[in-house]
Amino acid sequence: MKPKYFTDYFFLLIVLSSMSSGCLKPEYSVKKLKKQYTNKTSEFVKIQGMDVHYRDEGPKRAPCILLLHDIGASLHTYDNWADTLQLEYRVVRLDLPGFGLTGPSPKGDYSMKAYRDFLNEFMDELNVKRCYIVGNGLGGRLAWELTLAYPKRVRRMVLMSASGFPVEKSNLTPMEKMAGSSGLSKTRFRWFTPKKVVKSSVKKNFGDKDRASKETMKRQYDLLRRKGNRKAFIDRVTTEDYDRTRRIKDIEIPVMIMWGTEDKIIPIEHASYFHKILSNSKLKFYTEAGHYLMEEMKEGEIVNDLMSFLNYR
């Protein structure tokens, strides 16, 4: 038997065995997930062939804040902040392509260019001409990429543990390592999706892993299994983006950089990289907090800092 056919045969045996033992994790239907992860403010809009899940809360005539989540997360990560922000602002948040209820892009393109062009179209659809933008991790990178590509769109920017500069493999979550590997590990991620891998990945995003709620871990696991999302996660992790960090210096708008001192995902020194390059920026560290600042610090000091920055004239 030739090696290729032997590998295929061996994999088929694994799949059949897993199916019979209940190890294979099927995809969840959007209909099923909508019942659990939408509320009365959830809306959907058709963009680039996707039914984009978003929430548009607060006074429609107020200044708009756009909240962007990290890889593997969803708009729900900002639930607590949105409750406070919508008292003064129009708060818009969405599940980015490849994540949450929005699901995969029909084009299968998860490059930064594709994301920022999609977001520009999304803002047009909601009639958001200019906004304040807040981004965490991948969402932080998208925030500064969007600002570079469409500078008239953004008034002020908040970067929370934003990505962009190279990181070591040790900083990746177990999910990212598994999805970005080759061979059986990647296949295992897509079809068998060990729940413990998702849980350990979520916990790594917190300065204190005990602050990672069961609700957050279940939500990320459930939405990862939305039809097409696991393949999209793999595609995003394995996408090599063009490095535009050398252009960050061109951003002139006011920028607030927020970083947890216990961030295990994006090294703390990256906060200083952004602060040094961005001429009109201020930097604040949050003791004992990790990567998911908006979930670990749900209220109090950090929200006050955010509001003060947005309201400063």
C-alpha positions in Angstrom: 0.0 0.0 0.0 1.4 3.4 -1.0 2.1 5.9 1.9 -0.5 8.4 0.8 -3.2 5.7 0.6 -2.1 4.2 3.9 -2.4 7.7 5.5 -5.8 8.2 4.0 -6.9 4.8 5.1 -5.5 5.3 8.6 -7.3 8.6 8.9 -10.6 7.1 7.7 -10.3 4.5 10.5 -9.8 7.2 13.0 -12.8 9.1 11.8 -15.0 6.0 11.8 -13.8 5.0 15.2 -14.4 8.5 16.6 -17.9 8.6 15.1 -18.8 5.3 16.7 -17.3 6.4 20.1 -18.9 9.8 20.0 -15.6 11.7 19.9 -16.4 13.5 16.6 -17.7 17.0 17.3 -20.3 18.0 14.6 -20.9 21.6 13.6 -23.7 23.5 15.3 -26.4 25.1 13.2 -26.8 28.8 13.2 -30.5 28.4 14.1 -29.6 26.5 17.3 -26.9 29.1 18.3 -29.1 32.1 17.7 -31.5 30.9 20.4 -28.8 31.1 22.9 -26.5 33.9 21.7 -28.8 36.6 20.5 -31.0 39.0 22.4 -33.6 41.7 21.7 -30.8 44.1 20.4 -29.2 41.6 18.1 -29.5 42.4 14.4 -28.2 40.9 11.1 -27.2 42.6 8.0 -26.1 41.1 4.6 -22.6 42.1 3.7 -20.3 40.3 1.2 -22.6 37.2 1.3 -22.5 37.0 5.2 -25.4 37.5 7.6 -23.4 39.7 10.0 -24.4 39.6 13.6 -24.2 43.0 15.3 -25.7 45.1 18.1 -26.4 48.8 17.8 -27.2 50.3 21.2 -27.6 53.7 22.8 -28.7 57.0 21.4 -28.5 57.0 17.6 -27.5 60.7 17.4 -24.7 60.3 20.0 -21.1 59.9 19.0 -20.4 56.3 17.9 -18.0 53.8 19.4 -17.1 50.7 17.5 -16.0 47.7 19.6 -13.8 45.0 17.9 -13.1 41.6 19.6 -10.1 39.3 19.5 -9.6 36.1 17.5 -11.9 33.3 18.7 -14.1 35.7 20.6 -17.3 37.5 19.7 -19.3 40.7 20.4 -20.3 39.3 23.7 -16.9 39.9 25.2 -17.9 43.6 25.6 -21.3 43.0 27.3 -20.4 44.8 30.5 -18.7 47.7 28.9 -21.5 48.2 26.5 -24.0 48.5 29.3 -22.1 51.5 30.6 -21.0 53.1 27.4 -24.5 53.2 25.8 -25.6 55.7 28.4 -23.6 58.3 26.6 -22.7 56.8 23.2 -24.0 54.9 20.3 -22.3 51.6 20.8 -21.8 49.3 17.8 -20.2 45.9 18.0 -20.2 42.9 15.7 -19.0 39.3 15.3 -16.2 39.7 12.8 -16.1 37.3 9.7 -15.0 33.9 10.8 -16.3 34.2 14.3 -19.4 34.2 16.4 -22.8 34.0 14.6 -21.5 35.8 11.5 -19.5 32.8 10.5 -17.1 32.2 7.6 -16.4 34.5 4.7 -17.6 32.9 1.4 -14.3 34.2 -0.1 -12.2 32.5 2.6 -10.1 35.6 2.9 -9.1 36.5 6.4 -6.3 38.9 5.6 -6.1 42.4 7.3 -7.0 44.0 4.0 -10.1 41.9 3.7 -11.1 42.7 7.3 -10.6 46.4 7.0 -12.4 46.6 3.7 -15.3 44.6 5.1 -15.4 46.9 8.1 -15.5 50.0 5.9 -18.5 48.5 4.1 -20.1 47.6 7.4 -19.8 51.2 8.6 -21.4 52.4 5.4 -24.3 50.0 5.8 -25.0 51.3 9.3 -24.4 54.9 8.3 -21.5 55.4 10.6 -19.4 58.1 9.0 -16.9 58.5 11.8 -16.4 56.8 15.1 -14.3 56.1 18.2 -12.8 52.7 17.8 -11.8 50.2 20.6 -10.0 46.9 19.7 -8.6 44.0 21.6 -5.9 41.7 20.2 -6.9 41.0 16.5 -9.5 43.7 16.9 -6.8 46.1 18.0 -4.8 45.4 14.9 -7.9 45.9 12.8 -8.4 49.2 14.5 -5.0 50.6 13.5 -5.1 49.0 10.1 -8.5 50.6 9.5 -7.2 53.9 10.7 -4.3 53.8 8.2 -6.5 52.7 5.3 -9.5 55.0 6.0 -8.1 57.8 8.3 -11.3 59.9 8.0 -13.3 57.1 9.6 -11.7 57.3 13.1 -11.8 60.1 15.7 -9.9 58.4 18.5 -8.5 54.9 19.0 -8.1 52.6 22.0 -5.7 49.7 21.6 -6.0 46.9 24.2 -3.2 44.4 23.9 -3.3 45.0 20.2 -1.5 42.6 17.9 0.8 43.5 15.0 4.3 43.0 16.1 5.8 39.5 15.9 5.2 37.2 18.9 6.9 34.0 20.0 5.1 30.6 19.5 5.0 30.3 23.3 2.6 33.3 23.4 0.0 31.5 21.2 -3.0 29.9 22.8 -3.4 26.1 22.7 -6.1 26.6 20.1 -3.8 28.7 17.8 -1.0 26.2 18.1 -3.3 23.3 17.3 -5.0 25.1 14.4 -1.7 26.3 13.0 0.0 23.0 13.1 0.2 20.5 10.3 -1.2 17.0 9.8 -3.4 15.3 12.4 -3.3 18.0 15.0 -5.0 20.5 12.6 -7.5 17.8 11.6 -8.1 17.0 15.3 -8.8 20.7 15.9 -11.3 20.9 13.1 -13.3 17.8 13.7 -12.8 16.6 17.2 -12.2 20.0 19.0 -11.2 19.0 22.5 -13.1 21.1 25.0 -10.1 21.3 27.3 -8.1 23.0 24.6 -10.7 25.7 24.3 -10.9 26.1 28.1 -7.1 26.4 28.5 -7.0 28.9 25.7 -9.6 31.1 27.3 -7.9 30.8 30.7 -4.6 32.0 29.1 -6.3 35.3 28.2 -6.8 36.1 31.9 -4.2 37.4 34.4 -5.8 35.2 36.9 -7.2 32.1 35.2 -9.8 31.7 38.0 -11.4 34.8 36.6 -12.3 33.0 33.4 -16.0 32.3 33.8 -17.7 29.1 32.8 -20.0 31.2 30.7 -17.1 32.6 28.6 -15.5 29.2 28.1 -18.8 27.6 27.0 -19.7 30.5 24.7 -16.3 30.4 22.9 -16.6 26.6 22.6 -20.2 26.7 21.3 -19.5 29.5 18.7 -16.3 27.9 17.5 -18.5 24.9 16.5 -20.8 27.2 14.5 -20.9 25.8 10.9 -17.7 26.8 9.2 -16.0 28.6 12.1 -13.4 26.0 12.8 -12.2 26.0 9.2 -12.2 29.8 9.3 -10.2 29.8 12.6 -7.5 27.6 10.9 -7.5 29.9 7.8 -7.1 33.0 10.0 -4.3 31.5 12.1 -2.4 30.4 9.0 -2.8 33.7 7.1 0.4 35.7 6.7 -0.4 39.4 6.7 1.7 42.1 5.1 3.7 43.9 7.8 2.5 47.5 8.1 3.8 48.3 11.5 6.4 50.7 10.0 3.4 52.9 8.9 1.9 53.1 12.4 3.8 56.4 12.9 1.6 58.0 10.3 -1.4 57.8 12.7 -2.0 61.3 14.1 -5.3 60.9 16.0 -5.2 60.6 19.8 -4.6 57.0 20.9 -5.1 55.3 24.3 -3.0 52.2 24.9 -4.3 49.8 27.6 -2.3 46.8 28.7 -2.5 44.2 31.4 0.8 43.6 33.3 0.0 39.8 33.2 -0.8 39.5 29.5 0.4 36.1 28.4 -0.7 36.6 24.7 0.9 39.8 23.6 4.1 40.7 25.5 3.9 43.8 27.7 6.9 45.4 25.8 4.6 45.7 22.8 2.7 48.3 24.6 5.8 50.4 24.7 6.4 49.8 21.0 3.0 51.3 20.2 3.5 54.2 22.6 7.0 55.0 21.2 5.8 55.0 17.6 2.4 56.8 18.1 3.3 60.4 18.7 -0.1 61.3 20.1 -0.6 58.5 22.5 -0.9 57.8 26.2 -0.2 54.4 27.9 -1.6 52.8 31.0 -0.9 49.5 32.5 -3.4 47.5 34.7 -1.9 45.5 37.5 -2.5 41.8 37.6 -4.8 41.9 34.5 -4.3 39.8 31.4 -5.2 40.0 27.8 -9.0 40.1 28.1 -9.1 43.5 29.9 -12.8 44.1 29.1 -13.8 40.8 30.7 -11.4 40.8 33.6 -11.9 44.4 34.5 -15.7 44.8 33.9 -16.1 48.1 35.5 -14.4 50.7 37.7 -11.0 52.2 36.9 -10.6 51.0 33.4 -14.0 52.1 32.2 -13.5 55.5 33.9 -10.2 55.8 32.0 -11.8 54.9 28.8 -14.7 57.4 29.2 -12.2 60.2 30.3 -10.1 59.6 27.1 -13.2 59.7 24.9 -14.6 62.7 26.5 -11.4 64.7 26.6 -11.5 67.9 24.5 
